[in-house]
Amino acid sequence: MLWAGVVLGREAKNSGVADDVMIEARDVHRAYSLAGKAIEVLHGIDLDVRRGEAMFLCGPSGAGKTTLLYTLAGLERPDRGRVHIDGVDLYGMSRAGQARFRNRRIGYVFQNYHLLPELTALENVLMPGSIGGMDRTTEAREALERVGLAERAEHLPAELSGGEQQRVAIARALVNRPEVVFADEPTGNLDSRNGREILDLLLGLARAEGVTLVVVTHDEELARHGDRTMVIRDGSIRDAQVAG
């Protein structure tokens, strides 16, 4: 069965983190330089995401949602603070170790898909396995089947609709059997019907496999379908509520 089994090569866990916490962020700060002036985007974020939880990050444009997601996923180093995933200090390892960790244990779904245009749907889904030196052909075909694109495996991205491209991106994010998946506005480029279908698909696959899911969205109505919603405004967590 796709994504069943144990992920190999796990790093040692920090025994100080509760077993039910998959993502722990403490005092996370991030600033950018604009015209020689430092603009702080994240202001001391503290955040816990439970194992197997589907959590949504909401807030207005410019609030810091994507910056926080990148920081939690190991794509953008914070200026101050720490991020642990399953007890592992994400920014306490070498860059090579961090890249291996992301490849084996983290999946990422981009708003703009980020598919390689010269590769077929199947070849795009195979990329994370190839980067990690693993043959994931069987898993990639199973992943495309589960997102409803088995018959489109040999099509290039330009031959797919926006919704189909996002399905390929989801299959790619999941092909290495990650424990955590981050999704940045996965429905942002889709109409409401396709957006809801993509969200239901992502939630269904994550919950079926016990994957921890963190989704950025500006659509608070969509966020109600997760387990919990966190609202970020001006770089700080302002509100938290149980979704539903």
Helices and strands as residue ranges (DSSP letters): E 21-34, E 37-50, E 54-58, H 65-72, E 80-85, E 88-89, H 95-105, E 106-109, H 121-131, H 137-146, G 150-152, G 157-159, H 162-174, E 180-184, H 192-209, E 212-216, H 220-223, E 228-233, E 236-242
